[in-house]
Amino acid sequence: MSVSPSVSASAAVSASAAVAAAPHTPTQADLFAFVRRTAADAELIASLPLDPEGRTWVRLEGPGGSEAWLIGWPPGTGTGWHDHAESVGAFLTASGELKENSLAARLPADGWKTLELTEEIDRQRKLPAGTGRSFGRHHVHEVLNESTERHAISVHAYYPPLPQIRRYSRTGQVLRLEHVERPEDWQ
């Protein structure tokens, strides 16, 4: 015979109130909704100072304790190959157009310096204003503004806040881990 534990009505109400009061962990969908709403804020987008030489950025308040950024991309700039470690994320182009090159495979998180990539692993996506995407942990990509004349602006959000960014170099099908950046390197 099994006995089910009994919970009083007041204990059940207290438990559900505690769950309701706990902060909501943002999902990829939540982050994407945030970047979409933020990119639609014309006044905020216009307020970003743009530098003709290098990327500019402003940190934003993201949902549920996430890390968020408004980023300006001068013509011809990009991130290089990188990932966001254990964070999930989303980004959306607010103005101009960006291109994302990504790998359609989950790479090992640690324990390697050089990987030989298989054929047909590469994905490319054009992201004109109003379009973006969300992504999971260990998503390896590079983001580029291929325009020769026009800045692009985008909104990005990550949860949990970025613990690190791993930077890679790529020659053909060979991907090499070059270095790891910590938050103090970019804040």
C-alpha positions in Angstrom: 0.0 0.0 0.0 1.4 3.4 -0.9 0.6 6.6 1.0 0.6 10.0 -0.8 1.9 12.9 1.2 -0.7 15.3 2.2 -0.3 19.0 1.6 -2.5 21.5 3.3 -4.4 24.1 1.2 -2.5 27.0 2.8 0.9 25.3 2.1 -0.1 24.7 -1.5 -1.1 28.4 -1.9 2.2 29.4 -0.4 4.2 27.2 -2.7 2.4 28.4 -5.8 2.9 32.1 -4.6 6.6 31.4 -4.3 6.8 29.9 -7.8 4.8 33.0 -9.1 7.2 35.3 -7.3 10.3 33.6 -8.6 12.0 35.4 -11.5 11.1 34.0 -14.9 14.0 32.5 -16.8 13.8 33.9 -20.3 13.5 31.4 -23.2 14.8 31.9 -26.7 11.2 33.0 -27.7 11.2 35.6 -24.8 14.6 37.0 -26.0 13.4 37.1 -29.6 10.2 39.0 -28.6 12.4 41.4 -26.6 14.8 42.1 -29.5 11.8 42.6 -31.9 10.1 45.1 -29.6 13.4 46.9 -28.9 14.3 47.1 -32.6 10.9 48.7 -33.3 11.8 51.6 -30.9 12.8 54.2 -33.6 13.9 56.8 -31.0 16.3 54.3 -29.3 17.7 53.1 -32.6 18.3 56.7 -33.7 20.1 57.5 -30.4 23.0 55.0 -31.0 26.2 56.9 -31.8 27.7 55.5 -35.0 31.4 55.4 -35.6 32.6 55.2 -39.2 35.6 53.0 -38.2 34.4 50.5 -35.6 31.4 48.9 -34.0 29.6 50.8 -31.3 27.4 49.4 -28.6 25.1 50.3 -25.7 24.1 47.9 -23.0 20.3 47.5 -22.5 18.1 46.0 -19.7 17.1 42.6 -21.0 14.1 40.6 -19.8 14.5 38.4 -16.7 18.1 39.3 -16.0 19.3 38.7 -19.5 22.1 40.7 -21.1 21.2 42.9 -24.0 23.0 45.1 -26.4 22.2 47.7 -29.1 25.1 47.4 -31.7 26.1 49.7 -34.6 27.9 48.1 -37.5 29.9 50.3 -39.9 30.1 49.2 -43.5 32.4 46.2 -44.0 32.6 45.1 -40.3 31.9 41.8 -38.6 32.4 39.8 -35.5 34.6 36.9 -36.7 33.7 33.4 -35.8 32.5 33.0 -32.2 30.0 31.4 -29.8 28.3 32.5 -26.6 29.2 29.4 -24.5 26.3 28.3 -22.3 24.0 31.2 -23.2 21.0 31.1 -25.5 20.3 34.2 -27.5 18.5 36.2 -30.1 19.3 39.1 -32.4 17.4 41.2 -34.9 18.5 43.8 -37.5 16.9 47.1 -36.7 18.3 49.0 -39.7 20.4 48.1 -42.7 21.2 44.5 -43.4 23.4 41.9 -41.7 24.5 38.5 -42.9 25.0 35.5 -40.6 27.3 32.6 -41.4 26.7 29.7 -39.0 27.5 26.0 -38.5 24.6 23.6 -38.6 26.1 21.3 -35.9 26.6 21.4 -32.2 30.3 21.5 -31.5 31.8 20.0 -28.4 31.8 22.6 -25.6 35.4 22.0 -24.4 38.4 19.8 -24.8 39.4 20.8 -28.4 41.6 23.3 -30.1 41.1 22.3 -33.8 38.2 20.7 -35.6 37.8 19.5 -39.1 34.3 20.5 -40.2 32.3 18.2 -42.5 30.9 19.3 -45.8 27.5 20.9 -45.9 27.7 22.2 -42.4 27.7 25.9 -43.4 24.6 28.0 -43.3 24.1 31.6 -44.6 21.3 33.9 -43.8 20.6 37.5 -44.9 18.9 39.5 -42.2 17.4 42.8 -43.6 15.8 45.2 -41.2 13.0 43.6 -39.2 14.4 40.1 -39.4 16.5 38.1 -36.9 16.8 34.8 -35.2 17.2 33.0 -31.9 19.8 30.3 -31.2 20.7 27.8 -28.5 23.8 27.1 -26.5 27.2 26.7 -28.3 25.9 28.3 -31.5 29.0 29.1 -33.6 28.5 32.0 -36.1 29.8 35.2 -37.5 27.8 38.3 -38.2 28.7 40.7 -40.9 27.6 44.1 -42.4 28.6 43.5 -46.0 27.4 46.9 -47.2 30.1 49.2 -48.5 28.1 52.3 -47.8 25.5 51.9 -45.0 25.6 51.2 -41.3 23.5 48.5 -39.8 22.1 48.4 -36.3 21.0 45.4 -34.4 19.6 44.4 -31.0 21.0 41.3 -29.2 19.9 39.5 -26.0 21.5 36.5 -24.1 20.6 34.4 -21.1 22.2 33.7 -18.9 24.4 36.8 -19.2 27.4 35.9 -21.2 30.0 34.0 -19.1 32.4 34.1 -22.0 32.8 34.3 -25.7 35.0 31.8 -27.5 36.7 33.3 -30.6 37.7 31.0 -33.6 39.6 31.3 -36.8 38.6 29.4 -39.9 40.6 28.2 -42.9 38.5 26.2 -45.3 36.9 23.4 -43.2 39.3 23.8 -40.3 38.0 25.7 -37.2 40.5 26.7 -34.5 39.8 28.0 -31.0 41.9 31.1 -30.8 41.0 32.6 -27.4 38.3 33.0 -24.8 37.0 36.5 -23.8 35.4 37.1 -20.4 32.9 39.9 -19.6 35.6 42.2 -18.3 37.1 42.2 -21.8 34.1 43.8 -23.5 32.3 45.8 -20.8 
